[in-house]
Amino acid sequence: MDICSIRKDFPILNRTVNGKKLVYLDNAATTQMPSQVLYAYTQHYSLDNANVHRGIHTLSEISTAKLEDARAAAARFIGAPSPECIVFTSGTTDSVNTVVRAWAENMARGSFSIVATAMEHHSNYLPWLDLCTRRGGNFVEIPLSQDGRLDTVALGKALTPETILFAVTYVSNVTGAVNDIKGLIDLAHSRGVPVLVDAAQAAREFPIDVSELGADFLCLSAHKMLGPSGVGLLYVAKRHFEELVPCRLGGGMISDIRNGLPVYEQMPHFLEAGTPNIGGIVAFHEAIRYIESVSRGYIEERETMLTSRLREMLSQLKDVRILGLSDTGGSCVSVVSGRFHPYDAALLLDKQGVAVRSGTHCAIPCHRALGVTGSLRFSPAFYNTEDELEAAVTAFDRALSILDRAAGGKP
Ligand code: PMP
């Protein structure tokens, strides 16, 4: 694979920002789309646009076939046994909320607990906290060590006969820590507890096989894997189909109304009321094709190399602390220091064309667990180059000097 030809596929990488060449290192927030994905989207609306599963005219059938092809491709991509396990959603947040409404509301009877971790993005934390608050359940947060590792001893104690679900991220969007997701699922299952995996950060980089993992639910977003925003998926293991209840009511999710009662469609249509984001799903399919053509092995290898190079360079900077373990695996590195406020540093980097994320990255519990209030996150993707990393770290060093001077010459 040739990085120059890969970069040619991503037109946005050639633009300038504030008069400087763009260095895009905010891939944990959203990745860029290759021309192939953009083309699939515009081609769909230029030539094939129609609603799905409703009409019998040619365009409706083409659109329906494209949507169902995308579902089959998504199922293969994550190792799902069949396409009916794949529900299209608007993204990870929507997927988690769908599991709350369609499954957990139904399972939360009597006294119950839900176990999540301090490593979660708010989208895999707040819906569970809210469910427990509304229904009188016990919300248990598994703590992290100072270096950002999950406390598996605490997890072992938290999983009790009352636990209806363990919600856990595969990869942290703050430290890049990669959980031993198979080990965690096996532990939870040994206690009879189903597991929801947030694969938002993992899906681009790591091969996922839900059948091998034994995951009960898995959520991801297309926009973190070269696809458009507003599309994602929810995987539901077949063994849970019977436990699902309708959560959104509307077109496409019933087959009849008999004696005043709806007759529901089978999965996955049962959970897909209304017109889906058809063009977005077609583009998502193209993103999957693109990842498969580049190969996840190549992406993982390159992102691992870029992230460790970045860690190495950032660790040379005076008084800058890298959050988490020294060697994690996920493609993001978050830093803190008394020398800068994340917002100031991000603004000064932006002035130099470097896009990074500042704040809590929707992960307040994680920052709290690490004893900080926010951080500056650099997150490369495989299409970044070592030169870009060097440019970003040089720009960061320059920003730190400006901030040192503004603070009166410290440190
Ligand atoms: N989980 C993780 C680990 C994430 O990084 C994100 C996005 N930052 C989400 C969930 C939420 O994804 P979305 O906004 O696409 O719903």
Boltz pocket constraint, residues with backbone or C-beta under 6 A from the ligand:
constraints:
  - pocket:
      binder: B
      contacts: [[A, 28], [A, 29], [A, 90], [A, 91], [A, 92], [A, 93], [A, 94], [A, 121], [A, 123], [A, 124], [A, 169], [A, 171], [A, 172], [A, 173], [A, 198], [A, 200], [A, 201], [A, 221], [A, 223], [A, 361], [A, 362]]
      max_distance: 6.0
